[in-house]
Amino acid sequence: MTDGHTSLGMPQLPAPDYPAEVRARLEEDAKAIIDRYPGSRSALLPMLHLVQSEEGHVTRTGMRFCAEMLGLTTAEVTAVATFYTMYRRKPSGDYQVGVCTNTLCAVMGGDAIFEELKEHLGVGNDETTPDGKVTLEHIECNAACDFAPVVMVNWEFFDNQTPDSAKRLVDDLVAGRPVAPTRGAPLCTFKETARILAGFPDEREGAVGATGGAGPASLVGLRLAKGETPQHRIVHPRGEAAREEGE
């Protein structure tokens, strides 16, 4: 409640503009994004990632910029920016740590990981550590169920986590020590990730060639569809063996 009225988290207009040199740089990037689409309003999603890469979250100024560049109202931009959870509406840490608490990850230990990280970092859901390093949140399924429980850092995968391994992970992030995802591209900051999601080249060494395949459990159905003989035993990445159903 604010002054007796319910706050809906909507921006108070008018928003200030970017400094001239920042706006000139962003306009050049924005034009490159807009040119990819037959209709300019289709560029809104990557444009929001672009302004997020500037300040680490989507600010009132960023939404004003998107509206002006795309010929939209600020209300139209706000509706999109507040709908998708990948757009941050308040300052975030350098590393967005998301713990999957959807059904499978939860029962495999995701809930325990999330609770221990909250206590370890001294923050709640969607809160940032005082040093600005880590923002913690629980997230929905990221289609990596055969590696459960999964923790994401700036949308890179850290598979088969435990409470202890997750605490070591965030400690390394806070201390500035090198951290390597289980698979996929090298880790970068949240602002750098936002720029990549805006569609600009990923300049991290080895990022383009980095890959990570599906786990054994996901591939059983594919092998059956191809008429191949399925494996008799699926070995969990943490070393736990589990027989296929019906063996």
C-alpha beads as a LAMMPS data file, in Angstrom:
LAMMPS data file: protein, C-alpha beads

247 atoms
246 bonds

1 atom types
1 bond types

-500.0 500.0 xlo xhi
-500.0 500.0 ylo yhi
-500.0 500.0 zlo zhi

Masses

1 110.0

Atoms # bond

1 1 1 0.000 0.000 0.000
2 1 1 1.231 3.498 -0.823
3 1 1 -0.574 6.595 0.521
4 1 1 -3.703 4.512 0.972
5 1 1 -3.564 3.123 -2.562
6 1 1 -2.463 -0.274 -3.812
7 1 1 0.825 -0.167 -5.725
8 1 1 0.809 -2.343 -8.838
9 1 1 4.527 -1.906 -9.467
10 1 1 3.853 0.250 -12.524
11 1 1 6.396 2.927 -13.472
12 1 1 5.670 6.551 -12.628
13 1 1 5.866 8.608 -15.792
14 1 1 7.508 10.530 -17.292
15 1 1 10.748 8.597 -17.067
16 1 1 14.103 10.328 -17.509
17 1 1 16.053 9.787 -20.718
18 1 1 19.476 8.163 -21.005
19 1 1 22.532 10.428 -21.088
20 1 1 23.234 11.515 -24.667
21 1 1 26.264 9.271 -25.194
22 1 1 24.466 6.212 -23.802
23 1 1 21.382 6.849 -25.914
24 1 1 23.459 7.258 -29.078
25 1 1 25.143 3.894 -28.467
26 1 1 21.868 2.141 -27.670
27 1 1 20.144 3.653 -30.702
28 1 1 22.770 2.109 -32.967
29 1 1 22.236 -1.301 -31.365
30 1 1 18.458 -0.880 -31.424
31 1 1 18.431 -0.120 -35.146
32 1 1 20.418 -3.299 -35.787
33 1 1 17.808 -5.271 -33.830
34 1 1 14.817 -3.626 -35.513
35 1 1 16.246 -4.312 -38.978
36 1 1 15.947 -8.055 -38.327
37 1 1 12.146 -7.948 -38.294
38 1 1 9.492 -7.144 -40.921
39 1 1 7.495 -5.265 -38.271
40 1 1 9.263 -3.087 -35.721
41 1 1 7.098 -4.096 -32.750
42 1 1 8.365 -7.676 -33.162
43 1 1 11.723 -6.394 -31.918
44 1 1 10.398 -5.617 -28.436
45 1 1 11.646 -8.767 -26.678
46 1 1 15.296 -8.417 -27.764
47 1 1 15.069 -4.659 -27.205
48 1 1 14.138 -5.277 -23.578
49 1 1 17.174 -7.535 -23.233
50 1 1 19.265 -4.736 -24.747
51 1 1 18.200 -2.147 -22.177
52 1 1 18.564 -4.760 -19.440
53 1 1 22.183 -5.236 -20.503
54 1 1 22.790 -1.540 -19.858
55 1 1 21.694 -1.302 -16.225
56 1 1 21.152 -4.895 -15.141
57 1 1 17.374 -4.565 -15.079
58 1 1 14.591 -2.996 -17.140
59 1 1 14.261 0.543 -15.861
60 1 1 11.617 3.174 -16.549
61 1 1 14.178 4.838 -18.797
62 1 1 14.714 1.585 -20.677
63 1 1 10.990 1.132 -21.270
64 1 1 10.684 4.713 -22.486
65 1 1 13.555 4.095 -24.904
66 1 1 11.935 0.916 -26.271
67 1 1 8.598 2.677 -26.719
68 1 1 10.143 5.588 -28.600
69 1 1 12.265 3.395 -30.869
70 1 1 9.388 1.042 -31.737
71 1 1 6.512 3.505 -31.937
72 1 1 4.697 1.882 -29.011
73 1 1 3.108 3.319 -25.906
74 1 1 4.919 2.938 -22.620
75 1 1 1.923 0.943 -21.393
76 1 1 2.429 -1.607 -24.186
77 1 1 6.104 -1.980 -23.309
78 1 1 5.329 -2.222 -19.595
79 1 1 2.799 -4.998 -20.223
80 1 1 5.489 -7.140 -21.843
81 1 1 8.302 -6.247 -19.432
82 1 1 6.189 -7.175 -16.407
83 1 1 4.848 -10.408 -17.939
84 1 1 8.107 -12.283 -18.562
85 1 1 10.202 -13.207 -15.539
86 1 1 13.501 -13.008 -17.455
87 1 1 13.115 -9.226 -17.410
88 1 1 14.199 -7.880 -14.056
89 1 1 12.240 -4.909 -12.713
90 1 1 14.648 -4.047 -9.922
91 1 1 18.447 -4.053 -9.583
92 1 1 19.960 -7.538 -9.726
93 1 1 23.264 -9.114 -8.882
94 1 1 26.054 -9.942 -11.278
95 1 1 24.915 -13.560 -11.056
96 1 1 21.288 -14.621 -11.185
97 1 1 21.167 -17.925 -9.283
98 1 1 17.971 -19.829 -10.012
99 1 1 17.105 -23.042 -8.193
100 1 1 14.574 -25.237 -9.959
101 1 1 11.793 -26.081 -7.519
102 1 1 9.448 -27.664 -10.023
103 1 1 8.170 -31.131 -9.200
104 1 1 11.064 -33.429 -10.125
105 1 1 13.875 -31.122 -9.038
106 1 1 11.982 -30.398 -5.821
107 1 1 11.661 -34.041 -4.800
108 1 1 15.267 -34.715 -5.860
109 1 1 16.512 -32.008 -3.504
110 1 1 15.727 -28.665 -5.130
111 1 1 13.589 -27.467 -2.230
112 1 1 16.358 -28.294 0.248
113 1 1 18.943 -26.514 -1.911
114 1 1 16.792 -23.400 -2.130
115 1 1 16.162 -23.263 1.615
116 1 1 19.835 -23.737 2.462
117 1 1 20.940 -21.101 -0.044
118 1 1 18.501 -18.591 1.436
119 1 1 19.999 -19.153 4.872
120 1 1 23.581 -19.283 3.580
121 1 1 23.301 -16.033 1.598
122 1 1 20.994 -14.274 4.039
123 1 1 18.452 -13.367 1.356
124 1 1 14.963 -14.464 0.370
125 1 1 13.451 -15.260 -2.985
126 1 1 14.154 -12.589 -5.615
127 1 1 16.548 -10.759 -3.310
128 1 1 20.162 -9.715 -3.856
129 1 1 23.125 -9.997 -1.521
130 1 1 24.332 -6.660 -0.082
131 1 1 27.527 -6.803 -2.171
132 1 1 25.465 -6.960 -5.378
133 1 1 27.007 -10.256 -6.453
134 1 1 24.150 -12.778 -6.290
135 1 1 20.398 -12.612 -6.795
136 1 1 18.607 -15.757 -5.615
137 1 1 15.300 -16.999 -6.973
138 1 1 13.362 -20.204 -7.441
139 1 1 12.587 -20.993 -11.065
140 1 1 10.315 -23.245 -13.060
141 1 1 11.387 -26.245 -15.142
142 1 1 14.339 -25.676 -17.474
143 1 1 13.932 -28.955 -19.386
144 1 1 16.872 -30.656 -17.692
145 1 1 14.941 -33.134 -15.572
146 1 1 17.392 -35.995 -16.086
147 1 1 20.048 -33.843 -14.396
148 1 1 17.866 -32.943 -11.401
149 1 1 18.244 -31.070 -9.189
150 1 1 19.412 -28.230 -11.425
151 1 1 20.693 -24.777 -10.527
152 1 1 20.984 -22.099 -13.211
153 1 1 23.446 -19.206 -13.068
154 1 1 22.649 -16.555 -15.663
155 1 1 20.828 -19.341 -17.562
156 1 1 23.824 -21.684 -17.686
157 1 1 23.372 -25.195 -16.280
158 1 1 24.816 -26.556 -13.055
159 1 1 23.526 -30.121 -12.940
160 1 1 23.006 -32.691 -10.180
161 1 1 23.466 -30.208 -7.382
162 1 1 23.362 -30.831 -3.648
163 1 1 22.996 -28.270 -0.847
164 1 1 26.756 -28.416 -0.228
165 1 1 27.756 -28.096 -3.892
166 1 1 25.302 -25.217 -4.366
167 1 1 26.757 -23.378 -1.376
168 1 1 30.274 -23.851 -2.747
169 1 1 29.036 -22.499 -6.071
170 1 1 27.657 -19.258 -4.637
171 1 1 30.716 -18.852 -2.407
172 1 1 32.919 -19.013 -5.507
173 1 1 30.717 -16.485 -7.300
174 1 1 30.877 -14.052 -4.386
175 1 1 34.651 -14.491 -4.044
176 1 1 35.238 -13.978 -7.764
177 1 1 36.736 -17.425 -8.276
178 1 1 36.394 -19.099 -11.700
179 1 1 33.202 -21.121 -12.068
180 1 1 32.468 -23.482 -14.962
181 1 1 28.950 -24.675 -15.852
182 1 1 28.387 -28.414 -16.093
183 1 1 27.787 -28.029 -19.825
184 1 1 27.292 -25.295 -22.352
185 1 1 29.045 -21.965 -22.730
186 1 1 31.399 -20.356 -20.202
187 1 1 29.779 -18.264 -17.489
188 1 1 29.464 -14.499 -17.893
189 1 1 27.761 -11.706 -15.955
190 1 1 24.032 -11.049 -16.057
191 1 1 24.499 -7.887 -18.127
192 1 1 26.646 -9.772 -20.632
193 1 1 24.044 -12.535 -20.798
194 1 1 21.312 -9.970 -21.496
195 1 1 23.266 -8.572 -24.444
196 1 1 23.696 -12.061 -25.904
197 1 1 19.948 -12.659 -25.500
198 1 1 19.374 -9.420 -27.400
199 1 1 20.913 -11.220 -30.371
200 1 1 24.430 -9.848 -30.452
201 1 1 27.455 -12.112 -31.057
202 1 1 28.589 -14.264 -28.165
203 1 1 32.269 -13.381 -27.903
204 1 1 33.136 -15.755 -25.064
205 1 1 36.005 -18.036 -26.010
206 1 1 34.652 -21.451 -26.955
207 1 1 31.025 -20.389 -26.522
208 1 1 29.897 -21.218 -30.047
209 1 1 31.383 -24.701 -29.949
210 1 1 30.229 -25.463 -26.415
211 1 1 27.476 -28.007 -26.166
212 1 1 25.751 -30.362 -23.797
213 1 1 23.648 -33.319 -24.778
214 1 1 20.621 -34.878 -23.196
215 1 1 21.111 -37.319 -20.350
216 1 1 20.738 -41.094 -20.721
217 1 1 17.164 -41.137 -19.424
218 1 1 16.059 -38.689 -22.123
219 1 1 17.630 -40.760 -24.883
220 1 1 15.897 -44.052 -24.079
221 1 1 12.726 -43.042 -25.924
222 1 1 14.742 -41.862 -28.923
223 1 1 16.556 -45.192 -29.126
224 1 1 13.281 -47.090 -28.935
225 1 1 11.792 -44.928 -31.699
226 1 1 14.783 -45.753 -33.885
227 1 1 14.365 -49.463 -33.204
228 1 1 17.605 -49.661 -31.252
229 1 1 18.092 -51.897 -28.243
230 1 1 17.813 -49.730 -25.126
231 1 1 20.477 -49.751 -22.479
232 1 1 19.789 -52.215 -19.685
233 1 1 20.892 -49.803 -17.026
234 1 1 20.872 -46.044 -16.748
235 1 1 23.723 -44.678 -14.662
236 1 1 22.941 -41.455 -12.907
237 1 1 25.666 -38.773 -13.336
238 1 1 26.193 -38.822 -9.565
239 1 1 27.016 -42.514 -9.746
240 1 1 23.668 -43.890 -8.651
241 1 1 22.461 -46.753 -10.840
242 1 1 18.768 -47.109 -11.610
243 1 1 17.234 -49.882 -13.687
244 1 1 14.814 -48.993 -16.433
245 1 1 11.189 -49.599 -15.642
246 1 1 10.145 -53.083 -16.623
247 1 1 13.642 -54.577 -16.585

Bonds

1 1 1 2
2 1 2 3
3 1 3 4
4 1 4 5
5 1 5 6
6 1 6 7
7 1 7 8
8 1 8 9
9 1 9 10
10 1 10 11
11 1 11 12
12 1 12 13
13 1 13 14
14 1 14 15
15 1 15 16
16 1 16 17
17 1 17 18
18 1 18 19
19 1 19 20
20 1 20 21
21 1 21 22
22 1 22 23
23 1 23 24
24 1 24 25
25 1 25 26
26 1 26 27
27 1 27 28
28 1 28 29
29 1 29 30
30 1 30 31
31 1 31 32
32 1 32 33
33 1 33 34
34 1 34 35
35 1 35 36
36 1 36 37
37 1 37 38
38 1 38 39
39 1 39 40
40 1 40 41
41 1 41 42
42 1 42 43
43 1 43 44
44 1 44 45
45 1 45 46
46 1 46 47
47 1 47 48
48 1 48 49
49 1 49 50
50 1 50 51
51 1 51 52
52 1 52 53
53 1 53 54
54 1 54 55
55 1 55 56
56 1 56 57
57 1 57 58
58 1 58 59
59 1 59 60
60 1 60 61
61 1 61 62
62 1 62 63
63 1 63 64
64 1 64 65
65 1 65 66
66 1 66 67
67 1 67 68
68 1 68 69
69 1 69 70
70 1 70 71
71 1 71 72
72 1 72 73
73 1 73 74
74 1 74 75
75 1 75 76
76 1 76 77
77 1 77 78
78 1 78 79
79 1 79 80
80 1 80 81
81 1 81 82
82 1 82 83
83 1 83 84
84 1 84 85
85 1 85 86
86 1 86 87
87 1 87 88
88 1 88 89
89 1 89 90
90 1 90 91
91 1 91 92
92 1 92 93
93 1 93 94
94 1 94 95
95 1 95 96
96 1 96 97
97 1 97 98
98 1 98 99
99 1 99 100
100 1 100 101
101 1 101 102
102 1 102 103
103 1 103 104
104 1 104 105
105 1 105 106
106 1 106 107
107 1 107 108
108 1 108 109
109 1 109 110
110 1 110 111
111 1 111 112
112 1 112 113
113 1 113 114
114 1 114 115
115 1 115 116
116 1 116 117
117 1 117 118
118 1 118 119
119 1 119 120
120 1 120 121
121 1 121 122
122 1 122 123
123 1 123 124
124 1 124 125
125 1 125 126
126 1 126 127
127 1 127 128
128 1 128 129
129 1 129 130
130 1 130 131
131 1 131 132
132 1 132 133
133 1 133 134
134 1 134 135
135 1 135 136
136 1 136 137
137 1 137 138
138 1 138 139
139 1 139 140
140 1 140 141
141 1 141 142
142 1 142 143
143 1 143 144
144 1 144 145
145 1 145 146
146 1 146 147
147 1 147 148
148 1 148 149
149 1 149 150
150 1 150 151
151 1 151 152
152 1 152 153
153 1 153 154
154 1 154 155
155 1 155 156
156 1 156 157
157 1 157 158
158 1 158 159
159 1 159 160
160 1 160 161
161 1 161 162
162 1 162 163
163 1 163 164
164 1 164 165
165 1 165 166
166 1 166 167
167 1 167 168
168 1 168 169
169 1 169 170
170 1 170 171
171 1 171 172
172 1 172 173
173 1 173 174
174 1 174 175
175 1 175 176
176 1 176 177
177 1 177 178
178 1 178 179
179 1 179 180
180 1 180 181
181 1 181 182
182 1 182 183
183 1 183 184
184 1 184 185
185 1 185 186
186 1 186 187
187 1 187 188
188 1 188 189
189 1 189 190
190 1 190 191
191 1 191 192
192 1 192 193
193 1 193 194
194 1 194 195
195 1 195 196
196 1 196 197
197 1 197 198
198 1 198 199
199 1 199 200
200 1 200 201
201 1 201 202
202 1 202 203
203 1 203 204
204 1 204 205
205 1 205 206
206 1 206 207
207 1 207 208
208 1 208 209
209 1 209 210
210 1 210 211
211 1 211 212
212 1 212 213
213 1 213 214
214 1 214 215
215 1 215 216
216 1 216 217
217 1 217 218
218 1 218 219
219 1 219 220
220 1 220 221
221 1 221 222
222 1 222 223
223 1 223 224
224 1 224 225
225 1 225 226
226 1 226 227
227 1 227 228
228 1 228 229
229 1 229 230
230 1 230 231
231 1 231 232
232 1 232 233
233 1 233 234
234 1 234 235
235 1 235 236
236 1 236 237
237 1 237 238
238 1 238 239
239 1 239 240
240 1 240 241
241 1 241 242
242 1 242 243
243 1 243 244
244 1 244 245
245 1 245 246
246 1 246 247
